[in-house]
Amino acid sequence: MMTDIMIQKKGIEALIKELGNVDAERFINIAIKNPFDYTEWRKTNVHENISVRELSKQAMAVENSQ
């Protein structure tokens, strides 16, 4: 089982790999400023094999529509 620090590190690395440094930071800032129920949103909006970039676009679209 991974520690919280390990999960955070891997998560940041995945975001940077998929979005680049600037957009990864933007994604984190959006998530911090505009929290929403990610678990519930994921159940109804995320399909398997979706890229982090597409997931980010979908999350931002939902947030912008509210």
C-alpha positions as CSV (number, residue, x, y, z in Angstrom):
1,M,0.0,0.0,0.0
2,M,1.3,3.4,-0.9
3,T,1.7,6.3,1.6
4,D,-0.2,9.5,1.1
5,I,3.1,11.2,0.0
6,M,3.7,8.5,-2.6
7,I,0.2,8.9,-4.0
8,Q,0.6,12.7,-4.2
9,K,3.9,12.3,-6.0
10,K,2.5,9.9,-8.5
11,G,-0.6,12.0,-9.0
12,I,1.5,15.1,-9.7
13,E,3.8,13.2,-12.0
14,A,0.7,11.9,-14.0
15,L,-0.8,15.3,-14.3
16,I,2.5,16.9,-15.5
17,K,3.1,14.0,-17.9
18,E,-0.4,14.4,-19.5
19,L,-1.0,18.1,-19.1
20,G,2.4,19.7,-18.8
21,N,3.6,21.9,-15.9
22,V,1.3,24.9,-16.5
23,D,-1.9,23.0,-17.1
24,A,-1.2,20.6,-14.3
25,E,-0.9,23.5,-11.9
26,R,-4.1,25.1,-13.3
27,F,-5.9,21.8,-12.8
28,I,-4.8,21.6,-9.2
29,N,-5.8,25.3,-8.6
30,I,-9.2,24.7,-10.1
31,A,-9.7,21.6,-7.9
32,I,-8.8,23.6,-4.8
33,K,-10.8,26.7,-5.6
34,N,-13.9,24.8,-6.8
35,P,-14.3,21.6,-4.9
36,F,-17.1,19.3,-6.0
37,D,-18.1,15.7,-5.3
38,Y,-15.5,14.0,-7.6
39,T,-16.7,10.5,-6.6
40,E,-20.3,11.1,-7.6
41,W,-19.2,13.0,-10.7
42,R,-16.9,10.1,-11.8
43,K,-19.7,7.5,-11.3
44,T,-21.9,9.3,-13.9
45,N,-19.4,11.0,-16.2
46,V,-16.1,9.1,-16.5
47,H,-15.6,6.0,-18.7
48,E,-12.8,3.6,-18.5
49,N,-9.7,4.3,-20.6
50,I,-10.2,8.1,-20.6
51,S,-7.0,10.2,-20.7
52,V,-6.2,12.6,-17.9
53,R,-6.4,15.5,-20.4
54,E,-10.0,14.5,-21.4
55,L,-10.9,14.0,-17.8
56,S,-9.6,17.5,-17.0
57,K,-11.7,18.9,-19.9
58,Q,-14.8,17.2,-18.7
59,A,-14.3,18.3,-15.1
60,M,-13.7,21.9,-16.1
61,A,-16.8,21.8,-18.4
62,V,-19.0,20.6,-15.5
63,E,-17.5,23.3,-13.1
64,N,-18.0,26.0,-15.7
65,S,-21.6,25.0,-16.2
66,Q,-22.5,25.5,-12.5
